[in-house]
Amino acid sequence: MDSPRRPVIDHTPSLLAQGYAWLPDRMRRAARPFVRARLLGRHALALRGPDAVRFVYDERHVRRHGALPEPVKSTLFGHGAVHTLDGQAHRVRKAMFLSLLTDPDRVAELTDRTVEAWDEAVERWTGQPRVVLFDEAGRVLARGVCRWAGVPLEDVEVGPVARDLVAMVDGFAVLGPRHWRARAARRRREAWLARLVEGVRDGSVDVPAGSAVAVVASHRDVDGEVLDPRTAAVELLNILRPTTAVCWFVAFAAHALHRWPAHRTRLREDGDGAYAEAFVHEVRRFYPFAPFIGGRAVTDLVRQGEPIPSGALVLLDLYGQNHDAELWKEPYSFAPERFLGRTVGRDELVPQGGGDRALNHRCPGEDVTVSLLKSLSTRLARLEYEVPEQDLSIPLRRVPARPRSGVVVTGVRHPSAD
C-alpha cells in the first residue's frame, strides 16, 4: 500500500471552534468524498455517503475497540459499554438491547409510559408562568423511561436524575464545567444503578419480570458470566440516557413548529400518522445531533484509491451526510414532505449512525426515538401556548447543539381547554 499523506497540523482546535461545520466545510473545500486530518495527534480519514456507511460499519475494515477517547467513555457511553465491543462479544451484548428496544410491544409500552408522563406534566405547566421545553421534556422522558424500565423513582428524584442523564450527553464533547458535570453525573448514576442491580440479584429489591432492569441484571455475556454490577449499571444507563436525550429532538421539534407554523396544522390534522413520521424524520435530518462517529482501521485499507493505514481513525460525517445535496434536495430547507411516500434508506438518513443495528454499532433505540418523537411532536402541536421573545439560535460550534433558550413558552393551555 502506498504511504498516505499524513497531516502534520493537528485539527482538534479547529474542530472545537467549528463544531458541526468542521467536517462539512473541509469536505466542501476538498470537493471529494473524503478528507484527511489529524485529531488528538492521530491520523484520521473522514468519509460520507451510503457506500461510506457500509464501509465504516464493516468490521473487516473498522472497529470501535480502542477508538473511543477516554473522555467520551467517562461521560457519554461508560467504560465497558456495548459501544466499546466488537465481534461476537458485541453481538451478544447488543442482542440484549435489541430485545428491549426493537420489539414493537415494548416500544409501544415505553411510548405509552412517556405520554402519560407528558400529560401529567402538561397539567403542571398550565399553572406556571414560563416553561423551558428542553428541561421539561428531559424530566418527562426520564420519568417515562424509568417507569418502563422498572427503575424505582420517587417524584422528588425525577429532577436530579433527569439533570444527570442530560448532563452526560451535554458534556461529552467539550472541555470545562460541562464536561466535569458529565463525569460527576455518570459516577453518581452508575453507583445508584449498581446498587439497584445488586438489590435485584440478592432479592432485596423487586422489579417487574421482563423489565429492562431484570433483563440487564440477568444477562449473560459471551463468556457465560453475568455482568458485574458496575457494567450492568453502565448498560442500564445506555437505555435511560439516550431515551432522555430525545429531549434534544423535542426542543428541535418545538423550534420547527415555531419557525414554520404550517406544520403545526398538518400535525394536528394528521389522521394516519404518516405526516407525523415524515416530520420526525425531517427533524432528525435537519437539526444537528451527532456530528460524526468513528473507529479504527483494523488493517491497511484502500478506499477509492486512498490508502488508510492500520490504526488510523476513520470518521463518518453524519451531519454532513444528512445535509448532502447529492442525497437531499435543498438540504438546508426544512421539508417533511421529502419523506412522504418514500422508504428511508438505511444508510442515507444517519442522525444516530448507520449500518445494520443487529450486527453493527447503529443505535438500537432508533425505533424508540421515532415513536416517542411522533407522539410528543403531535401533542406539542396540539398544545396551546405563546413563544415570548428569546434567543432561539442554535450555535453549530456547540456540541451537542441546542436552542440557546431551551425554547421557553408561556401561557400553556391544555388542548381540552379550547
C-alpha positions in Angstrom: 0.0 0.0 0.0 1.3 3.5 -0.9 2.2 5.6 2.1 -0.7 8.1 2.7 -0.1 11.8 3.1 -0.2 12.3 6.8 -1.4 15.7 8.0 1.1 17.5 10.2 -1.1 20.1 11.8 -3.5 18.9 14.5 -7.0 19.9 13.6 -8.5 19.4 17.1 -8.7 23.2 17.8 -10.5 23.7 14.5 -13.0 21.0 15.4 -13.6 22.6 18.8 -14.0 26.0 17.2 -16.3 25.0 14.4 -18.3 22.1 15.8 -20.7 20.5 13.3 -19.5 22.7 10.4 -15.9 21.4 10.7 -16.1 18.3 8.6 -18.7 19.6 6.1 -16.6 22.7 5.4 -13.5 20.6 4.9 -15.4 18.2 2.6 -16.7 21.2 0.6 -13.3 22.7 0.1 -11.8 19.3 -0.8 -14.5 18.7 -3.4 -14.2 14.9 -2.8 -16.0 12.4 -0.6 -13.1 12.1 1.9 -10.6 14.3 3.8 -7.6 13.7 5.9 -7.0 15.3 9.2 -5.1 14.9 12.5 -7.2 14.7 15.7 -5.7 14.4 19.1 -2.4 13.6 17.5 -3.8 10.7 15.4 -4.1 10.4 11.6 -7.8 10.4 10.6 -9.7 9.9 7.4 -13.3 11.2 7.2 -15.9 9.8 4.8 -19.5 10.3 3.9 -22.3 8.8 1.8 -24.2 5.4 1.8 -21.2 3.5 0.4 -19.0 5.0 3.1 -21.5 4.0 5.8 -21.3 0.4 4.6 -17.5 0.6 4.5 -17.2 2.1 8.0 -19.6 -0.4 9.6 -17.9 -3.4 8.1 -15.9 -4.9 11.0 -13.4 -6.2 8.5 -12.5 -2.6 7.9 -13.2 -0.6 11.1 -13.7 -1.4 14.7 -14.7 0.6 17.8 -12.4 -1.1 20.3 -9.7 1.4 21.3 -11.2 4.1 19.2 -13.4 6.0 21.8 -11.5 8.6 23.7 -11.4 8.3 27.5 -13.5 11.5 28.0 -16.3 10.0 25.9 -16.3 6.7 27.8 -16.3 8.6 31.1 -19.3 10.7 30.2 -21.4 9.5 27.3 -21.1 5.7 27.0 -19.4 4.4 30.1 -16.3 2.1 30.4 -17.0 -1.4 29.3 -20.2 -0.4 27.4 -21.5 -2.2 24.3 -20.2 0.6 22.2 -16.6 -0.4 23.0 -17.0 -4.1 21.9 -16.6 -5.8 18.6 -17.3 -9.2 17.0 -19.2 -11.8 18.9 -18.9 -10.0 22.2 -20.6 -7.0 20.7 -23.3 -9.1 19.1 -24.2 -11.0 22.3 -24.4 -7.8 24.3 -26.2 -6.0 21.5 -28.9 -8.7 21.4 -29.9 -7.7 25.0 -30.6 -4.2 23.8 -32.4 -5.3 20.7 -34.7 -7.5 22.7 -35.6 -4.5 24.8 -35.7 -1.6 22.3 -36.9 -3.1 19.0 -39.8 -5.2 20.0 -42.9 -3.3 18.8 -44.9 -4.1 22.0 -42.0 -2.9 24.2 -41.6 0.3 22.1 -45.3 1.0 22.3 -45.3 0.4 26.1 -42.3 2.8 26.6 -44.1 5.4 24.4 -47.3 5.0 26.5 -45.4 5.5 29.8 -43.8 8.6 28.4 -47.0 10.0 27.0 -48.6 9.5 30.5 -45.7 11.5 32.0 -46.1 14.2 29.3 -49.8 14.6 30.0 -49.1 14.8 33.8 -46.6 17.5 33.1 -48.9 19.5 31.0 -51.3 19.7 33.9 -48.5 21.4 35.9 -47.4 23.6 33.1 -50.8 25.2 32.9 -50.2 26.9 36.2 -46.6 28.0 35.6 -45.7 31.5 34.2 -43.0 30.0 31.9 -41.9 26.6 30.8 -38.5 25.7 29.3 -39.4 22.8 27.0 -35.9 21.4 26.8 -35.7 21.0 30.5 -39.3 19.8 31.0 -39.0 17.3 28.1 -35.9 15.8 29.8 -37.9 15.3 33.1 -40.8 13.8 31.2 -38.6 11.3 29.3 -36.6 10.4 32.4 -39.8 9.7 34.3 -41.3 7.7 31.4 -38.3 5.5 30.7 -37.7 4.8 34.4 -41.3 3.7 34.8 -41.0 1.5 31.8 -37.5 0.1 32.7 -38.5 -0.9 36.2 -36.2 1.7 37.9 -37.8 2.8 41.2 -38.0 6.6 41.2 -39.8 8.9 43.6 -41.2 12.1 42.4 -38.5 14.1 44.2 -35.8 12.1 42.4 -37.1 12.8 38.9 -35.5 16.3 38.5 -32.0 15.2 39.8 -32.0 12.0 37.7 -33.1 13.9 34.5 -30.4 16.5 35.0 -27.7 13.9 35.4 -28.9 11.9 32.3 -28.9 15.1 30.3 -25.5 16.2 31.6 -23.9 13.0 30.4 -24.9 13.9 26.9 -24.3 17.6 27.2 -20.7 17.4 28.4 -19.1 14.6 26.4 -17.6 16.7 23.6 -16.4 19.8 25.5 -13.8 20.8 28.0 -14.5 22.7 31.2 -17.5 22.8 33.6 -20.0 20.9 31.3 -17.5 18.1 31.0 -16.8 17.8 34.7 -20.6 17.9 35.4 -21.0 15.0 33.0 -18.3 12.9 34.7 -19.8 13.6 38.1 -23.3 12.7 36.9 -22.0 9.4 35.4 -20.3 8.5 38.7 -23.5 9.2 40.7 -25.8 7.3 38.4 -23.5 4.3 37.9 -23.2 3.9 41.7 -27.0 4.3 42.0 -27.9 1.7 39.4 -25.1 -0.7 40.5 -26.8 -0.8 44.0 -30.1 -1.4 42.3 -28.7 -4.4 40.3 -27.2 -5.8 43.5 -30.6 -5.5 45.2 -32.3 -7.3 42.4 -29.8 -10.1 42.4 -29.9 -10.6 46.2 -33.7 -10.4 46.3 -33.9 -7.2 48.4 -35.4 -5.2 45.5 -38.4 -6.3 43.4 -38.7 -5.2 39.8 -41.2 -6.3 37.2 -40.3 -9.6 35.4 -39.1 -8.8 31.9 -38.4 -5.2 32.7 -35.1 -3.6 31.4 -33.7 -3.8 34.9 -34.5 -7.5 35.2 -33.1 -8.3 31.8 -29.8 -6.4 32.3 -29.3 -7.9 35.8 -29.7 -11.4 34.5 -27.9 -11.0 31.1 -25.0 -13.4 30.5 -22.2 -12.2 28.2 -20.3 -14.1 25.6 -18.3 -15.8 28.3 -21.4 -17.0 30.0 -21.0 -14.8 33.1 -23.4 -12.1 34.3 -22.2 -8.5 34.0 -20.5 -7.1 37.1 -22.8 -4.6 38.9 -21.0 -1.5 37.6 -21.1 -2.7 33.9 -24.7 -3.6 34.3 -25.3 -0.1 35.6 -23.4 1.3 32.5 -25.7 -0.7 30.2 -28.8 0.4 32.1 -27.7 4.0 31.6 -27.3 3.2 27.9 -31.1 2.7 27.9 -32.1 5.6 30.2 -29.6 8.2 28.9 -30.3 8.1 25.2 -34.1 7.9 25.8 -33.9 11.0 27.9 -31.7 12.6 25.2 -34.8 12.7 23.0 -35.4 16.0 24.8 -33.0 17.5 22.2 -35.3 16.4 19.4 -38.4 17.6 21.3 -36.8 21.1 21.6 -35.9 21.0 17.9 -39.5 20.0 17.1 -40.8 22.9 19.1 -38.3 25.2 17.3 -39.5 23.9 13.9 -43.2 24.4 14.8 -42.4 28.0 15.8 -40.4 28.8 12.7 -42.7 27.1 10.3 -46.2 27.1 12.0 -47.9 25.5 9.0 -46.5 22.2 10.2 -48.5 22.6 13.4 -51.7 22.5 11.5 -50.7 19.5 9.5 -49.6 17.5 12.6 -52.9 18.3 14.3 -54.9 17.0 11.3 -52.7 14.0 10.6 -55.0 11.1 10.5 -52.8 8.0 9.8 -49.6 9.3 11.3 -47.8 9.4 8.0 -47.1 13.1 8.2 -46.0 12.9 11.9 -43.5 10.3 10.9 -42.2 12.4 8.0 -42.0 15.4 10.3 -39.9 13.3 12.8 -37.5 12.1 10.1 -37.0 15.7 8.9 -36.4 17.0 12.5 -33.7 14.2 12.8 -32.2 15.0 9.4 -32.3 18.8 9.5 -31.2 19.6 13.1 -27.7 18.9 14.5 -27.4 15.9 16.8 -24.3 13.7 16.4 -21.6 15.4 14.3 -19.8 12.2 13.3 -18.8 8.7 14.6 -15.5 6.9 14.2 -13.5 3.8 14.7 -10.0 2.5 14.0 -8.8 0.8 10.8 -8.1 -2.9 11.6 -5.6 -3.3 8.9 -4.1 -1.4 6.0 -7.0 -0.5 3.7 -7.7 1.3 0.4 -10.8 3.4 -0.1 -11.5 4.8 -3.6 -7.8 4.7 -4.3 -6.9 6.3 -0.9 -4.7 4.3 1.5 -5.8 4.1 5.1 -3.1 2.8 7.4 -3.9 0.3 10.1 -4.8 2.0 13.4 -5.9 5.3 11.7 -9.1 6.9 12.8 -11.9 6.5 10.3 -14.7 9.0 10.7 -18.2 9.0 9.2 -19.6 12.6 8.7 -23.1 12.2 9.9 -24.2 15.8 10.0 -22.6 16.4 6.6 -24.3 13.4 5.1 -27.7 14.5 6.4 -27.1 17.8 4.6 -25.6 16.4 1.4 -27.1 17.9 -1.7 -26.5 14.7 -3.6 -28.8 12.9 -1.2 -31.3 15.6 -0.2 -32.8 18.2 -2.5 -32.4 21.7 -0.9 -30.8 20.1 2.2 -30.9 23.3 4.3 -34.7 23.7 3.9 -37.0 22.1 6.4 -39.3 20.0 4.3 -41.0 16.9 5.9 -42.7 16.3 2.6 -39.5 14.8 1.3 -40.2 11.7 3.5 -43.8 11.2 2.3 -44.4 8.2 0.0 -40.8 7.0 0.2 -38.9 4.5 2.3 -36.0 6.0 4.2 -32.7 4.4 3.1 -31.0 2.6 5.9 -27.6 4.2 5.0 -28.9 7.5 3.8 -30.5 9.1 6.9 -27.9 8.7 9.7 -28.6 11.1 12.6 -27.9 8.2 15.0 -25.4 6.3 12.9 -25.9 3.8 10.1 -25.4 0.1 9.3 -27.4 -2.9 10.5 -28.5 -2.4 14.1 -28.4 -6.1 14.8 -24.8 -6.6 13.6 -23.2 -3.1 13.7 -23.0 -0.2 16.1 -26.1 1.5 14.8 -28.2 2.8 17.7 -30.7 0.1 18.8 -33.1 2.7 20.1 -33.9 4.4 16.8 -37.4 2.9 16.8 -37.9 4.3 20.3 -36.7 7.7 19.2 -39.1 7.8 16.2 -42.0 6.5 18.2 -41.5 8.9 21.1 -41.0 11.9 18.9 -44.1 11.1 16.8 -46.3 11.1 19.9 -44.7 14.1 21.6 -44.5 16.2 18.5 -48.2 15.6 17.8 -49.1 16.6 21.4 -46.8 19.6 21.2 -48.6 20.7 18.0 -52.0 20.4 19.7 -50.9 22.3 22.9 -51.8 26.0 23.1 -49.0 28.4 24.3 -47.2 31.6 23.4 -43.5 31.9 22.5 -42.1 35.1 24.0 -39.1 36.9 22.6 -35.9 34.9 23.3 -32.7 33.7 21.8 -33.7 30.6 19.7 -30.4 30.5 17.8 -28.7 27.1 17.5 -24.9 27.6 17.5 -23.3 24.9 15.5 -20.0 25.2 17.4 -21.7 23.9 20.5 -21.7 20.1 20.6 -24.3 18.8 21.2 -26.2 21.8 19.7 -29.5 23.0 21.2 -31.6 26.2 21.1 -29.9 28.7 23.4 -33.0 29.5 25.3 -34.2 25.9 25.6 -37.4 27.0 23.9 -39.4 29.0 26.5 -43.2 29.0 26.3 -45.7 30.9 28.3 -49.5 30.7 28.9 -49.7 26.9 28.4 -53.2 25.8 28.0 -54.3 22.2 27.9 -55.7 21.2 24.5 -59.0 20.3 26.1 -59.4 23.8 27.4 -60.4 25.2 24.0 
